[in-house]
Amino acid sequence: MQKRLILERTMPLIPNPASTVIEHVLQYRNHRHDVIAANVANSNTPGYRSFDLVLNETLASNPTLGLARTDSRHITPASVSLSVGTQTTRSSAPGRLDGNNVSLESEFLKLTENRIMYQTAFEIRDKLGSLSRAAREVR
């Protein structure tokens, strides 16, 4: 299963590519949390195989995602639509006798790491917003 996460937003007064990256990170971490939560919820379901959400390198590094300036009179577009490729992968870990291969210890470790990464990205986004507001006040 393969998804493309779409993020549409209005360009800020001072364009900051870091803000766009942070928004994609937050979106990815939020979707990964849902996948991990589904694994935990199905930890006792016979035959269930755990999943994880990973970045699809070929989609994430697609050079066509950048904006091209086609005329020297163009400044920046009013809005931008970028996408980040993700892929849901099925775990190949060995299963128990009932066919389920969810390891709660592993899922809770992934959940903790994901939460920390989400929280860090959220704090960075807040700092970038504060810097952007300060820059607007200076103007």
GROMACS elastic network, one bead per residue, 0.5 to 0.9 nm:
[ bonds ]
;  ai    aj funct       b0    kb
    1    87     6  0.64169   500
    1    88     6  0.57159   500
    1    89     6  0.76554   500
    2    56     6  0.87142   500
    2    85     6  0.78616   500
    2    86     6  0.63954   500
    2    88     6  0.62713   500
    2    89     6  0.89823   500
    3    84     6  0.88205   500
    3    85     6  0.65005   500
    3    86     6  0.57229   500
    3    87     6  0.62627   500
    3    88     6  0.80519   500
    4    59     6  0.85545   500
    4    83     6  0.62684   500
    4    84     6  0.59934   500
    4    86     6  0.62767   500
    4    87     6  0.85054   500
    5    24     6  0.82498   500
    5    27     6  0.78937   500
    5    28     6  0.80690   500
    5    82     6  0.85017   500
    5    83     6  0.55451   500
    5    84     6  0.55655   500
    5    85     6  0.65638   500
    5    86     6  0.74541   500
    6    24     6  0.88119   500
    6    81     6  0.69490   500
    6    82     6  0.61904   500
    6    84     6  0.70482   500
    7    20     6  0.86575   500
    7    23     6  0.80669   500
    7    24     6  0.74374   500
    7    27     6  0.87080   500
    7    80     6  0.83079   500
    7    81     6  0.58581   500
    7    82     6  0.57694   500
    7    83     6  0.63501   500
    7    84     6  0.85577   500
    8    79     6  0.72619   500
    8    80     6  0.60485   500
    8    82     6  0.68909   500
    8    83     6  0.89054   500
    9    12     6  0.88248   500
    9    20     6  0.88739   500
    9    79     6  0.59007   500
    9    80     6  0.61344   500
    9    81     6  0.69959   500
   10    77     6  0.89249   500
   10    78     6  0.62297   500
   10    80     6  0.66748   500
   11    14     6  0.79196   500
   11    15     6  0.62613   500
   11    16     6  0.85364   500
   11    76     6  0.83425   500
   11    77     6  0.75532   500
   11    78     6  0.59889   500
   11    79     6  0.54377   500
   11    80     6  0.69203   500
   12    15     6  0.53953   500
   12    16     6  0.75275   500
   12   132     6  0.87016   500
   13   132     6  0.83400   500
   13   136     6  0.78951   500
   14   132     6  0.70924   500
   14   135     6  0.83199   500
   14   136     6  0.81988   500
   15    19     6  0.85490   500
   15    76     6  0.87598   500
   16    19     6  0.56247   500
   16    20     6  0.72237   500
   16   128     6  0.87101   500
   16   132     6  0.88114   500
   17    20     6  0.52438   500
   17    21     6  0.64493   500
   17    22     6  0.87541   500
   18    21     6  0.50813   500
   18    22     6  0.61345   500
   18    23     6  0.86300   500
   18   125     6  0.86427   500
   18   128     6  0.82546   500
   19    22     6  0.50697   500
   19    23     6  0.61945   500
   19    24     6  0.87221   500
   19   124     6  0.88191   500
   19   125     6  0.65267   500
   19   128     6  0.70385   500
   19   129     6  0.83815   500
   20    23     6  0.51310   500
   20    24     6  0.63806   500
   20    25     6  0.87224   500
   20    82     6  0.85278   500
   21    24     6  0.51388   500
   21    25     6  0.62395   500
   21    26     6  0.87244   500
   22    26     6  0.61827   500
   22    27     6  0.85847   500
   22   121     6  0.60899   500
   22   122     6  0.77306   500
   22   124     6  0.76527   500
   22   125     6  0.63564   500
   23    26     6  0.51407   500
   23    27     6  0.62051   500
   23    28     6  0.86064   500
   23   121     6  0.83202   500
   23   122     6  0.86359   500
   23   125     6  0.78154   500
   24    27     6  0.50491   500
   24    28     6  0.60401   500
   24    29     6  0.85206   500
   24    82     6  0.89537   500
   24    83     6  0.82103   500
   24    84     6  0.70204   500
   25    28     6  0.50755   500
   25    29     6  0.60498   500
   25    30     6  0.84858   500
   25   117     6  0.86994   500
   25   118     6  0.75665   500
   25   121     6  0.69540   500
   26    29     6  0.51454   500
   26    30     6  0.60779   500
   26    31     6  0.86816   500
   26   117     6  0.86554   500
   26   118     6  0.59415   500
   26   119     6  0.87366   500
   26   121     6  0.65293   500
   26   122     6  0.70389   500
   27    30     6  0.51229   500
   27    31     6  0.63163   500
   27    32     6  0.86235   500
   28    31     6  0.52367   500
   28    32     6  0.61060   500
   28    33     6  0.85980   500
   28    53     6  0.83588   500
   28    54     6  0.87342   500
   28    55     6  0.83820   500
   28    84     6  0.84612   500
   28    86     6  0.78898   500
   28   118     6  0.89595   500
   29    33     6  0.61053   500
   29    34     6  0.87642   500
   29   114     6  0.62663   500
   29   115     6  0.78053   500
   29   117     6  0.75070   500
   29   118     6  0.58553   500
   30    33     6  0.51526   500
   30    34     6  0.66040   500
   30   114     6  0.85715   500
   30   115     6  0.89611   500
   30   118     6  0.76385   500
   31    34     6  0.51437   500
   31    35     6  0.65108   500
   31    36     6  0.88427   500
   31    53     6  0.76569   500
   32    35     6  0.50864   500
   32    36     6  0.62319   500
   32    37     6  0.85150   500
   32    52     6  0.70459   500
   32    53     6  0.54145   500
   32    54     6  0.80274   500
   32   111     6  0.86388   500
   32   114     6  0.75445   500
   33    36     6  0.51704   500
   33    37     6  0.60205   500
   33    38     6  0.85838   500
   33    53     6  0.88842   500
   33   110     6  0.87999   500
   33   111     6  0.66428   500
   33   114     6  0.69096   500
   33   115     6  0.79220   500
   34    37     6  0.50521   500
   34    38     6  0.61968   500
   34    39     6  0.87499   500
   35    38     6  0.51412   500
   35    39     6  0.64395   500
   35    40     6  0.88940   500
   35    50     6  0.88179   500
   35    51     6  0.67419   500
   35    52     6  0.62672   500
   35    53     6  0.67992   500
   35    88     6  0.84871   500
   36    39     6  0.50538   500
   36    40     6  0.63840   500
   36    41     6  0.86520   500
   36    50     6  0.83416   500
   36    51     6  0.74322   500
   36    52     6  0.67848   500
   36    53     6  0.84436   500
   36   107     6  0.63378   500
   36   108     6  0.83029   500
   36   110     6  0.74776   500
   36   111     6  0.65971   500
   37    40     6  0.51097   500
   37    41     6  0.60916   500
   37    42     6  0.86205   500
   37   107     6  0.82961   500
   37   111     6  0.80642   500
   38    42     6  0.61763   500
   38    43     6  0.85994   500
   38    50     6  0.84770   500
   38    51     6  0.85754   500
   39    42     6  0.51998   500
   39    43     6  0.61077   500
   39    48     6  0.84569   500
   39    49     6  0.81180   500
   39    50     6  0.55101   500
   39    51     6  0.68319   500
   39    52     6  0.86549   500
   39   102     6  0.65705   500
   39   103     6  0.88382   500
   39   104     6  0.84849   500
   39   107     6  0.73519   500
   40    43     6  0.51230   500
   40    44     6  0.85590   500
   40    50     6  0.87385   500
   40   102     6  0.73479   500
   40   103     6  0.84062   500
   40   104     6  0.65289   500
   40   107     6  0.68043   500
   40   108     6  0.82426   500
   41    44     6  0.77789   500
   41    45     6  0.84906   500
   42    45     6  0.50656   500
   42    46     6  0.84932   500
   42    48     6  0.67976   500
   42    49     6  0.88214   500
   42    50     6  0.83943   500
   42   100     6  0.86398   500
   42   102     6  0.78106   500
   43    46     6  0.83958   500
   43    48     6  0.76083   500
   43    50     6  0.84631   500
   43   100     6  0.71461   500
   43   101     6  0.79168   500
   43   102     6  0.54012   500
   43   103     6  0.75048   500
   43   104     6  0.71790   500
   44    48     6  0.81462   500
   44    98     6  0.89563   500
   44   100     6  0.72535   500
   44   102     6  0.82486   500
   45    48     6  0.56540   500
   45    98     6  0.83519   500
   45    99     6  0.87842   500
   45   100     6  0.66492   500
   46    49     6  0.89652   500
   46    97     6  0.88341   500
   46    98     6  0.51109   500
   46    99     6  0.58236   500
   46   100     6  0.53851   500
   47    95     6  0.82949   500
   47    96     6  0.89310   500
   47    98     6  0.60476   500
   47   101     6  0.79377   500
   48    95     6  0.89379   500
   48    98     6  0.88116   500
   48    99     6  0.66850   500
   48   101     6  0.68651   500
   48   102     6  0.76540   500
   49    90     6  0.67103   500
   49    91     6  0.64992   500
   49    92     6  0.81492   500
   49    93     6  0.85676   500
   49    95     6  0.78924   500
   49    99     6  0.76631   500
   49   100     6  0.56903   500
   49   101     6  0.54998   500
   49   102     6  0.66664   500
   50    89     6  0.85902   500
   50    90     6  0.60066   500
   50    91     6  0.54381   500
   50    92     6  0.84719   500
   50    93     6  0.85777   500
   50   100     6  0.79131   500
   50   101     6  0.63295   500
   50   102     6  0.54765   500
   50   103     6  0.85172   500
   51    88     6  0.64458   500
   51    89     6  0.54517   500
   51    91     6  0.55823   500
   51   102     6  0.89166   500
   52    87     6  0.83118   500
   52    88     6  0.56267   500
   52    89     6  0.53708   500
   52    90     6  0.65959   500
   52    91     6  0.72813   500
   53    86     6  0.66448   500
   53    87     6  0.57488   500
   53    89     6  0.62824   500
   54    57     6  0.89090   500
   54    85     6  0.88037   500
   54    86     6  0.56655   500
   54    87     6  0.54408   500
   54    88     6  0.63561   500
   54    89     6  0.72221   500
   55    58     6  0.87960   500
   55    59     6  0.81213   500
   55    60     6  0.68131   500
   55    84     6  0.78653   500
   55    85     6  0.60420   500
   55    87     6  0.60898   500
   55    88     6  0.87207   500
   56    59     6  0.55231   500
   56    60     6  0.59308   500
   56    61     6  0.85177   500
   56    84     6  0.81714   500
   56    85     6  0.51967   500
   56    87     6  0.56649   500
   57    60     6  0.50271   500
   57    61     6  0.59156   500
   57    62     6  0.83546   500
   57    85     6  0.74961   500
   57    86     6  0.83463   500
   58    61     6  0.55357   500
   58    62     6  0.61915   500
   58    85     6  0.77826   500
   59    62     6  0.51985   500
   59    63     6  0.89778   500
   59    83     6  0.83302   500
   59    84     6  0.65151   500
   59    86     6  0.77302   500
   60    63     6  0.87502   500
   60    65     6  0.88683   500
   60    83     6  0.78879   500
   60    84     6  0.52433   500
   60    85     6  0.52135   500
   60    86     6  0.78494   500
   61    64     6  0.88324   500
   61    65     6  0.84031   500
   61    84     6  0.86105   500
   61    85     6  0.87844   500
   62    65     6  0.60538   500
   62    66     6  0.85519   500
   62    84     6  0.89777   500
   63    66     6  0.62267   500
   64    67     6  0.76964   500
   64    68     6  0.87980   500
   65    81     6  0.85638   500
   65    82     6  0.61665   500
   65    83     6  0.72139   500
   65    84     6  0.89668   500
   66    82     6  0.80319   500
   67    76     6  0.89795   500
   67    77     6  0.88778   500
   67    80     6  0.83805   500
   69    72     6  0.71907   500
   69    73     6  0.89226   500
   69    74     6  0.65981   500
   69    75     6  0.80406   500
   69    76     6  0.82571   500
   70    73     6  0.87006   500
   70    74     6  0.73532   500
   71    74     6  0.54751   500
   71    75     6  0.88730   500
   72    75     6  0.79266   500
   74    77     6  0.79889   500
   76    79     6  0.85170   500
   77    80     6  0.68758   500
   91    94     6  0.86624   500
   91   101     6  0.79373   500
   91   102     6  0.87874   500
   92    95     6  0.86531   500
   92   101     6  0.83752   500
   93   101     6  0.62668   500
   93   102     6  0.84480   500
   94    99     6  0.83443   500
   94   100     6  0.84454   500
   94   101     6  0.59883   500
   95    98     6  0.74144   500
   95   100     6  0.50542   500
   95   102     6  0.76245   500
   96    99     6  0.52391   500
   96   100     6  0.55818   500
   96   101     6  0.60329   500
   96   102     6  0.87572   500
   97   100     6  0.75382   500
   98   101     6  0.87501   500
  100   103     6  0.89519   500
  102   105     6  0.88699   500
  102   106     6  0.80615   500
  102   107     6  0.75690   500
  103   106     6  0.52822   500
  103   107     6  0.62071   500
  103   108     6  0.86400   500
  104   107     6  0.50024   500
  104   108     6  0.59912   500
  104   109     6  0.84700   500
  105   108     6  0.52798   500
  105   109     6  0.62366   500
  105   110     6  0.87128   500
  106   109     6  0.51219   500
  106   110     6  0.62507   500
  106   111     6  0.85657   500
  107   110     6  0.50392   500
  107   111     6  0.60126   500
  107   112     6  0.85773   500
  108   112     6  0.60520   500
  108   113     6  0.85296   500
  109   112     6  0.51464   500
  109   113     6  0.62053   500
  109   114     6  0.85045   500
  110   113     6  0.51477   500
  110   114     6  0.59743   500
  110   115     6  0.84981   500
  111   114     6  0.50654   500
  111   115     6  0.60632   500
  111   116     6  0.86484   500
  112   115     6  0.51024   500
  112   116     6  0.62584   500
  112   117     6  0.86468   500
  113   116     6  0.52249   500
  113   117     6  0.62138   500
  113   118     6  0.85897   500
  114   117     6  0.51220   500
  114   118     6  0.60464   500
  114   119     6  0.85284   500
  115   118     6  0.50612   500
  115   119     6  0.60452   500
  115   120     6  0.85216   500
  116   119     6  0.51181   500
  116   120     6  0.60961   500
  116   121     6  0.86066   500
  117   120     6  0.51180   500
  117   121     6  0.61699   500
  117   122     6  0.85301   500
  118   121     6  0.51851   500
  118   122     6  0.60682   500
  118   123     6  0.86363   500
  119   122     6  0.50225   500
  119   123     6  0.61997   500
  119   124     6  0.86464   500
  120   123     6  0.51737   500
  120   124     6  0.62438   500
  120   125     6  0.86401   500
  121   124     6  0.50465   500
  121   125     6  0.61399   500
  121   126     6  0.86763   500
  122   125     6  0.50542   500
  122   126     6  0.63197   500
  122   127     6  0.87648   500
  123   126     6  0.50633   500
  123   127     6  0.62912   500
  123   128     6  0.86868   500
  124   127     6  0.50596   500
  124   128     6  0.61789   500
  124   129     6  0.85635   500
  125   128     6  0.51026   500
  125   129     6  0.61595   500
  125   130     6  0.86583   500
  126   129     6  0.50205   500
  126   130     6  0.62222   500
  126   131     6  0.86762   500
  127   130     6  0.50277   500
  127   131     6  0.62058   500
  127   132     6  0.85686   500
  128   131     6  0.50551   500
  128   132     6  0.60873   500
  128   133     6  0.86063   500
  129   132     6  0.50254   500
  129   133     6  0.61564   500
  129   134     6  0.85556   500
  130   133     6  0.51479   500
  130   134     6  0.61474   500
  130   135     6  0.85924   500
  131   134     6  0.50470   500
  131   135     6  0.61130   500
  131   136     6  0.86631   500
  132   135     6  0.50516   500
  132   136     6  0.62806   500
  132   137     6  0.87570   500
  133   136     6  0.51155   500
  133   137     6  0.63333   500
  133   138     6  0.87913   500
  134   137     6  0.51280   500
  134   138     6  0.63666   500
  134   139     6  0.89008   500
  135   138     6  0.51848   500
  135   139     6  0.65295   500
  136   139     6  0.52433   500
